[in-house]
Amino acid sequence: MATPQRCERIVILGAGFGGLTTAVQLAKRLGKREGCEIVVVDKCTHHLYRPWLYEVATGNAPEERLKSGVATPYEDLRTHLSGLGVKVEYQEVIGVDWETKSVKLCDDRGLPFDHLVVALGASPDFYGIEGLEQHAVPMYSLQNALVVQRKLVHLVEQKRRNEIPFIRILIGGAGPTGVEFACEAAQFMKTQVRKKMLGASEYSIELVEASPRPLQALHPQLSAWAKTRLEKLGVKLLLDACIKGAHKDHVVLAPRPLKPGETMDMLVCDFKNENQKEVTTDLLVWCGGFRANPIMKNLGVTLNERGKIEVDDTMQVRNMPGAWAVGDCIALFDPSAKRPVPQLAQGAIHQAELAAENIVRAMRKDPLARYGFPAMHALVPMGGAWGVGEVFGIRFKGVWVWPVRLAADIRYFLRTLPLRSAWKLIRAPLTVFRRNNL
Ligand SMILES: Cc1cc2nc3c(=O)[nH]c(=O)nc-3n(C[C@H](O)[C@H](O)[C@H](O)COP(=O)(O)OP(=O)(O)OC[C@H]3O[C@@H](n4cnc5c(N)ncnc54)[C@H](O)[C@@H]3O)c2cc1C
């Protein structure tokens, strides 16, 4: 293979799973000696390790510890990436000027590029439901998790002082995010009961889901196990039900709309004979789905009808040589599974590795490699050292999920961090998870 001919600037937008992996892989592949400049732009100063976000939302640790030790286990991005020779800009991206090939930053500066990688992720989708964005806390960012944590602690304090009669937590969406959070919230409340901060019958956790089963995107066996576990933890499932509107202290629920050929009797919703039902809430957490990051509209790239960037299987943006995109912001169809590639960190990492490889190939004028659509694994921790999972078609539940999940965490840390920093983190989850186990 010939080496690249001239110094080229690669700008990576976003330092989440996709952006960070692209930057690290490019730095490893190109090395400093080839003179290529790699610049990462992110509006945040830390890489958010989302799979640990529930620990923040339901943790008892002081905020600083939570911020630096749990959800964002990396040092600030600039320190983390400087050792690899990658430059970092802490700035919000507001657009791209394709004529001058430069990224528009919110401080009015332009950042020129030869190759652009878009890895700006997604944002919570409130589906236009009345009052939802205003009254619910989505489980998405570190700030969201800290708001939930403060609110939980505050509610327990209020109950302890008898300022409120009961604590009612409602979670919207029983996908992996909603299910994991519901279980962690249940563990949190049980811990409060154990500490005699509140009585066992003084709170409720309800999980609303529009489908007839939790984890409906996963195998029905996993849903059945998850349902049993949720019930065991005292989480009430409201299935085949939708949130129609959210207000300061209550939500309006309704049986989900019928599909063609369905009758009301077919719904498992336990209030199916009521047109709608009002439920009081002290805390509404929204885990109902994600949509494209609204900034996509300003990037001047080809988007699908859902506002996601259309890429081909080399991770290049369609009809835009030199533009690449990975992660939650892309629309990529898996022909063998006959569905779009799901929005997962695992996918973002695979796509980022391929994008890094192909940028180097493009610079060397070598043929580009194609995405192999690797199998996605499902590992859903469900409170304490327990979970449900499916890896390479093998489904399992119980404590076995933890070592597999830990192995996935370790693999990621080792790929994106120097060995010493990775080791520090590898020890951290053991402590974190033990803390929440009952
Ligand atoms: C609570 C939760 C738990 C999850 N757990 C798992 C899990 O266990 N396993 C799994 O595979 N997936 C999990 N996911 C999904 C996973 O987090 C996403 O698929 C993954 O983060 C996508 O990576 P990304 O790089 O595309 O986007 P992100 O990781 O979201 O990164 C996007 C980056 O872009 C930055 N950014 C956004 N807009 C701008 C802008 N205008 N200017 C500058 N910077 C900007 C953001 O600050 C961020 O750093 C979870 C998701 C959630 C919400």
The ligand as a Gaussian input file, in Angstrom:
#p B3LYP/6-31G(d) Opt

LIG

0 1
 C      -29.843000       5.669000      28.311000
 C      -29.236000       4.987000      27.121000
 C      -28.554000       3.786000      27.273000
 C      -27.988000       3.148000      26.183000
 N      -27.326000       1.955000      26.376000
 C      -26.809000       1.304000      25.312000
 C      -26.153000       0.055000      25.477000
 O      -26.077000      -0.478000      26.567000
 N      -25.624000      -0.540000      24.369000
 C      -25.700000       0.012000      23.113000
 O      -25.201000      -0.577000      22.143000
 N      -26.320000       1.211000      22.932000
 C      -26.867000       1.853000      23.992000
 N      -27.515000       3.064000      23.812000
 C      -27.529000       3.670000      22.473000
 C      -26.202000       4.417000      22.257000
 O      -25.941000       5.282000      23.345000
 C      -26.225000       5.209000      20.966000
 O      -26.569000       4.348000      19.908000
 C      -24.847000       5.819000      20.722000
 O      -24.573000       6.801000      21.694000
 C      -24.737000       6.434000      19.318000
 O      -23.466000       6.953000      19.153000
 P      -23.246000       8.264000      18.263000
 O      -21.787000       8.499000      18.198000
 O      -24.000000       8.151000      16.991000
 O      -23.977000       9.432000      19.056000
 P      -23.688000      10.021000      20.556000
 O      -22.991000       8.990000      21.380000
 O      -24.994000      10.520000      20.977000
 O      -22.686000      11.211000      20.281000
 C      -23.079000      12.392000      19.625000
 C      -22.129000      13.490000      20.044000
 O      -22.408000      14.647000      19.256000
 C      -22.369000      15.788000      20.084000
 N      -23.209000      16.814000      19.441000
 C      -24.529000      16.725000      19.143000
 N      -24.938000      17.845000      18.512000
 C      -23.862000      18.661000      18.425000
 C      -23.634000      19.946000      17.850000
 N      -24.608000      20.641000      17.238000
 N      -22.385000      20.471000      17.942000
 C      -21.369000      19.790000      18.550000
 N      -21.532000      18.579000      19.088000
 C      -22.747000      18.014000      19.025000
 C      -22.892000      15.306000      21.420000
 O      -22.441000      16.155000      22.476000
 C      -22.283000      13.907000      21.495000
 O      -21.048000      13.890000      22.157000
 C      -28.102000       3.711000      24.908000
 C      -28.791000       4.926000      24.729000
 C      -29.360000       5.552000      25.835000
 C      -30.104000       6.847000      25.630000

